[in-house]
Amino acid sequence: MNAHKKLTEAKNHLDGLLVIANAGVMPFSRYQNEIYTAKDAYYNARIEMLDFQIEELTRAKVSITRAYRLEKEGRKNVTASATH
């Protein structure tokens, strides 16, 4: 499951539990452990999402850096061949 989907599902689950608990149908203490577990899952999903975004940005940075280096090498080669 991808990080986006996990984050969405964890947030929806936590929100659902909070709505039920706040509705007053059952005592809050009954849902307390489930809410804590859902909060843990939500925060873990947020961390996983950030890790995913960091990986994506790192790949983009590597790609941009590689393209820039190739361009610089191309310029050096053109300059070197022009001087001969």
PATI-342877 format. One line per field, with one value per residue: x, y, z of N, C-alpha, C in turn; residue in one letter; residue number from 1. Coordinates in pm, whole numbers. Example, Ala and Ser with C-alpha at 12.3 -4.5 7.8 and 13.67 -1.06 7.14 Angstrom:
n.px: (1319/1285)
n.py: (-569/-225)
n.pz: (780/708)
ca.px: (1230/1367)
ca.py: (-450/-106)
ca.pz: (780/714)
c.px: (1320/1290)
c.py: (-330/3)
c.pz: (780/787)
rest: (A/S)
nr: (1/2)
//
This chain:
n.px: (86/56/217/53/-208/-208/-177/-413/-609/-543/-590/-865/-967/-893/-1032/-1294/-1319/-1291/-1517/-1721/-1656/-1685/-1952/-2087/-2221/-2112/-1905/-1608/-1379/-1404/-1329/-1075/-824/-836/-836/-585/-424/-500/-409/-134/-94/-165/30/260/206/221/494/598/501/644/903/876/837/1083/1250/1156/1223/1499/1564/1488/1669/1913/1879/1860/2110/2279/2208/2294/2571/2638/2577/2767/3003/2972/2991/3256/3387/3316/3437/3705/3749/3716/3937/4143)
n.py: (-117/219/518/747/643/492/697/845/651/599/849/883/669/740/987/890/736/940/1095/917/881/1142/1182/1088/850/623/582/784/662/402/401/494/344/243/483/585/390/429/691/649/491/679/882/731/675/932/984/787/886/1127/1019/895/1122/1247/1060/1083/1352/1335/1165/1334/1543/1411/1347/1603/1706/1526/1579/1844/1816/1665/1851/2049/1906/1866/2130/2181/2003/2106/2356/2276/2141/2350/2505/2366)
n.pz: (0/-79/52/54/53/291/479/440/504/774/888/837/986/1249/1269/1247/1482/1672/1619/1692/1964/2058/2019/2231/2262/2374/2665/2672/2766/2688/2421/2435/2427/2166/2025/2095/1975/1708/1675/1699/1467/1275/1311/1252/985/883/919/751/510/492/472/224/62/98/-25/-289/-345/-318/-531/-742/-702/-750/-1019/-1138/-1068/-1202/-1470/-1488/-1446/-1673/-1870/-1809/-1860/-2132/-2220/-2149/-2319/-2571/-2556/-2527/-2771/-2945/-2901/-3011)
ca.px: (0/143/217/-64/-327/-197/-202/-556/-685/-516/-658/-1008/-997/-884/-1145/-1416/-1321/-1313/-1658/-1800/-1628/-1739/-2098/-2141/-2297/-2044/-1805/-1482/-1279/-1418/-1259/-945/-714/-847/-796/-438/-368/-524/-317/-1/-95/-168/163/351/176/276/640/621/475/760/1014/849/861/1227/1305/1121/1304/1637/1574/1483/1796/2016/1854/1896/2256/2338/2188/2380/2709/2653/2580/2898/3103/2951/3047/3402/3430/3301/3542/3834/3762/3724/4071/4241)
ca.py: (0/336/606/836/567/460/819/876/553/619/973/856/580/822/1080/815/704/1063/1133/826/910/1274/1181/1057/726/538/660/806/566/278/418/555/263/241/616/593/303/497/805/593/452/803/946/645/697/1064/968/711/978/1216/940/879/1250/1268/974/1145/1473/1292/1119/1452/1614/1334/1362/1740/1717/1449/1654/1962/1771/1629/1976/2113/1828/1898/2264/2170/1935/2200/2457/2211/2113/2478/2562/2286)
ca.pz: (0/-86/168/48/91/433/555/429/581/916/928/837/1099/1370/1268/1276/1626/1748/1601/1775/2104/2092/2008/2362/2260/2471/2738/2602/2814/2612/2294/2460/2375/2019/1977/2106/1870/1580/1669/1668/1326/1196/1316/1177/843/848/908/628/399/484/419/81/-3/99/-131/-418/-363/-337/-670/-828/-685/-820/-1162/-1177/-1054/-1311/-1594/-1484/-1467/-1814/-1947/-1786/-1933/-2273/-2243/-2144/-2441/-2682/-2538/-2553/-2915/-3015/-2884/-3086)
c.px: (90/121/95/-189/-325/-230/-351/-640/-666/-590/-809/-1049/-995/-1001/-1275/-1429/-1350/-1458/-1747/-1782/-1690/-1891/-2164/-2224/-2242/-1945/-1673/-1379/-1287/-1337/-1114/-830/-717/-802/-644/-371/-383/-433/-177/9/-92/-31/267/331/229/427/674/601/592/882/999/880/1011/1293/1278/1207/1451/1659/1574/1614/1908/2001/1896/2048/2326/2326/2278/2526/2734/2659/2715/3008/3093/3009/3199/3456/3422/3411/3679/3853/3773/3863/4176/4235)
c.py: (123/429/699/765/533/582/854/780/571/742/951/768/659/919/1010/780/828/1111/1047/860/1043/1280/1147/931/630/625/669/701/434/285/465/474/256/374/630/508/369/618/758/557/576/871/863/662/832/1057/893/800/1074/1144/922/1009/1282/1185/1035/1268/1439/1243/1237/1529/1544/1352/1500/1758/1645/1524/1776/1925/1735/1753/2046/2039/1856/2033/2259/2107/2028/2305/2399/2186/2243/2539/2483/2312)
c.pz: (0/32/171/100/240/519/555/513/732/968/935/955/1230/1378/1302/1423/1710/1736/1691/1923/2146/2085/2141/2367/2366/2548/2662/2641/2738/2481/2311/2402/2223/1959/1984/1999/1733/1565/1636/1520/1236/1195/1242/1027/797/830/780/505/382/429/268/6/-8/-10/-269/-445/-385/-479/-767/-821/-761/-970/-1212/-1172/-1167/-1443/-1600/-1508/-1613/-1902/-1931/-1861/-2082/-2308/-2242/-2271/-2562/-2675/-2572/-2702/-2995/-3006/-2960/-3232)
rest: (M/N/A/H/K/K/L/T/E/A/K/N/H/L/D/G/L/L/V/I/A/N/A/G/V/M/P/F/S/R/Y/Q/N/E/I/Y/T/A/K/D/A/Y/Y/N/A/R/I/E/M/L/D/F/Q/I/E/E/L/T/R/A/K/V/S/I/T/R/A/Y/R/L/E/K/E/G/R/K/N/V/T/A/S/A/T/H)
nr: (1/2/3/4/5/6/7/8/9/10/11/12/13/14/15/16/17/18/19/20/21/22/23/24/25/26/27/28/29/30/31/32/33/34/35/36/37/38/39/40/41/42/43/44/45/46/47/48/49/50/51/52/53/54/55/56/57/58/59/60/61/62/63/64/65/66/67/68/69/70/71/72/73/74/75/76/77/78/79/80/81/82/83/84)
//
